[in-house]
Amino acid sequence: MANSKRELFLKRRLRVRNKLRKVNVGKLRLSVNRSNKNISAQLIDDVQGVTLVSASSLEKDISNGKNNIETATKVGAAIAERAVKAGYTEAYFDRGGRLFHGKVKALADAAREGGLKV
């Protein structure tokens, strides 16, 4: 009974999210979505089910045309700046089943440097 790579990823993503949700009841969630071409982050209020702030490498002022650590750092800094400007300073980090390494780690570090407690 072989699971596909996608099925394993989806199971891992839900497992990570459910563990975080149990511990961080009522906190905002900084969700990261990484694809082969882009990276994006959203600050989500799970109680109301709304996205409060978002940033993506698809935005022209952030993107440098590449999907690399530098772009992820810019996205992290942008999400932190927008969150602090909107009055949100604390969230828990949802890596979405990805390893906390490379671009995902760069985004989290940049968000922390920007004033967001992740």
C-alpha positions in Angstrom: 0.0 0.0 0.0 2.3 2.7 -1.3 1.3 6.3 -0.7 2.2 8.9 -3.2 4.6 11.7 -2.5 1.7 14.2 -2.5 -0.4 12.1 -0.1 2.5 11.9 2.3 3.0 15.6 2.1 -0.6 16.3 2.8 -0.6 14.0 5.8 2.5 15.7 7.2 1.0 19.2 6.6 -2.2 18.3 8.5 -0.2 16.6 11.3 1.9 19.7 11.8 -1.1 22.1 11.7 -3.1 20.0 14.1 -0.3 19.8 16.7 0.2 23.6 16.5 -3.5 24.3 16.7 -3.8 22.3 20.0 -0.9 24.3 21.6 -1.6 27.7 20.2 -5.4 28.2 20.8 -6.5 31.7 19.8 -3.2 32.8 18.3 -2.8 33.9 14.8 -1.1 31.6 12.3 1.7 32.6 9.9 1.2 30.1 7.1 3.9 29.6 4.5 3.3 28.2 1.1 6.3 27.3 -1.1 6.2 26.0 -4.6 9.0 25.5 -7.1 8.4 29.0 -8.6 7.1 31.2 -5.8 6.8 31.6 -2.0 4.0 33.3 -0.1 3.0 33.9 3.5 -0.3 34.7 5.2 -1.2 35.8 8.7 -4.5 33.9 9.4 -7.0 34.2 12.2 -8.4 30.6 12.4 -11.2 31.6 14.8 -12.8 33.9 12.3 -11.4 32.1 9.3 -9.9 35.2 7.6 -6.6 36.2 6.2 -5.4 39.3 7.9 -2.2 40.1 6.1 -0.4 38.5 3.2 2.8 38.8 1.1 4.0 36.9 -1.9 6.9 36.7 -4.3 4.4 37.4 -7.1 4.3 41.0 -6.1 6.4 43.2 -8.3 8.1 45.2 -5.5 9.2 41.9 -3.8 10.2 39.6 -6.6 13.6 39.6 -8.3 12.4 37.0 -10.9 13.9 34.1 -9.0 12.7 31.8 -6.3 15.7 31.8 -3.9 16.5 32.6 -0.3 16.9 36.3 -1.1 13.3 36.4 -2.3 12.1 34.4 0.7 13.8 36.9 3.0 12.0 39.8 1.2 8.7 38.1 1.6 9.4 37.5 5.3 10.3 41.2 5.8 7.2 42.3 4.0 4.8 40.1 6.0 6.4 41.3 9.2 6.2 45.0 8.2 2.5 44.7 7.1 1.6 42.7 10.3 3.2 45.2 12.6 1.6 48.1 10.7 -1.8 46.4 11.1 -1.2 45.9 14.9 -0.3 42.2 15.0 2.9 41.3 16.7 2.6 37.6 17.6 1.8 34.5 15.7 2.8 30.8 15.5 4.7 29.5 12.5 3.0 27.0 10.3 5.6 25.6 7.9 2.9 23.6 6.0 4.6 20.2 6.1 7.9 21.6 4.6 11.2 21.2 6.4 12.3 24.2 8.5 15.3 24.7 6.2 16.4 27.0 3.3 13.7 29.3 2.0 11.2 28.5 4.8 13.8 29.2 7.5 14.9 32.4 5.7 11.3 33.7 5.6 10.8 32.9 9.3 14.1 34.6 10.3 13.2 37.7 8.3 9.8 37.9 9.9 11.4 37.7 13.3 13.9 40.5 12.4 11.0 42.6 11.2 9.3 42.6 14.6 6.9 39.6 14.4 7.2 37.1 17.2 7.1 33.8 15.4 
